Amino acid sequence: MSPHSAPKPLKGVLFVSAAVFLFAAGDTVGKVLYATWNIPLMLALRYAINVGLLLVILLPRHGAALFRVNRWGLVALRAGVLGVSSVFFGLALQRMPVGETVAINYLAPFLVMLLAVPLLGERVGRWGWIAAAGGFLGVLLIVRPGGGLDPLGVVFALLTALGTVGYHLLTRFLARSESTVAMLVWTAILGTLGYGATLPWTLYGPVPQMSDILMMVGLAVASTFGHFLFTAGYREAPASYLAPVNYLHIVWATLLGWAVFAHVPDALTVAGMAAVLASGALVALRPTPPALQAASSTQTGT
């Protein structure tokens, strides 16, 4: 939110709601594509389209500043962590429903909050601990034995959540010295180079049909514009106000999973998702230092 403009909380809520819908739509399209195409190839295409869109939109406005960073090593590490997490997320989507996969990934904000105590010297407080316990309980209900989820898929989803924690902690640290647009662009560029280097081994499979091509492009567009709307939303309203809206991602993902794959979670799984949603809202709304609010409200599509 610009310090020179009046806050527009409703506009911010609408932007973030639309952003997490696009993230959930991308997750759903990704699940469809990953059933036929290998994940590194899909990520190479997604990152490449992402770079093209970002350069077209941002380069005229920011010029050379778009590429200016101060901590190259950490910027590259952040991009690498996200790239590896994206592979784990794709592997989880191959084996599990969209809603459950996304819900497990929302362990990340709780872990960021808890790790902020030893790593960043910040205080969680009573309500933070209660919310973290509720979030973990919710995830346990989702991944419980006998719940029907693929065990390997659960492992991949948990690895995604751990990677997301590292990504958000690095984002928070780098926000002190790097611009948001530079981190966004370099993440896309490094992802393109990294997964592009795997193409000699991953460029195989059937000739894509027009429907496949449209979905591939749609996945990249949803990711790019989702991040733009997400960033725009946080310019319009405080992070503490918008953070609970992030958890609509779980709702959208569950609804799209039902609409596209006819998957309906059972009662205990729905209870677990509700616990994660409620606990996430409590984390977001409790009084916290502004920096920790930002760290706990930056969950996005992987």
Buried (B, 14 or more C-beta within 10 A) or exposed (E): BEEEEEBBBEBBBBBBBBBBBBBBBBBBBBBBBBEEBBBBBBBBBBBBBBBBBBBEBBBEEBEEEBEEBEBEEBBBBBBBBBBBBBBBBBBBBBBBBBBBBBBBBBBBBBBBBBBBEEEBEBEBEEBBEBBBEBBBBBBEBBBEEEBEBBEEBBBBBBBBBBBBBBBBBBBBBBBEEBBEBBBBBBBBBBBBBBBBEBEEEBEEEEEBEEEBEEBBBBBBBBBBBBBBBBBBBBBBBBBBBBBBBBBBBBBBBBBBBBEBBEBEBEEEBBBBBBBBBBBBBBBBBBEBEEBBBBBBBBBBBB
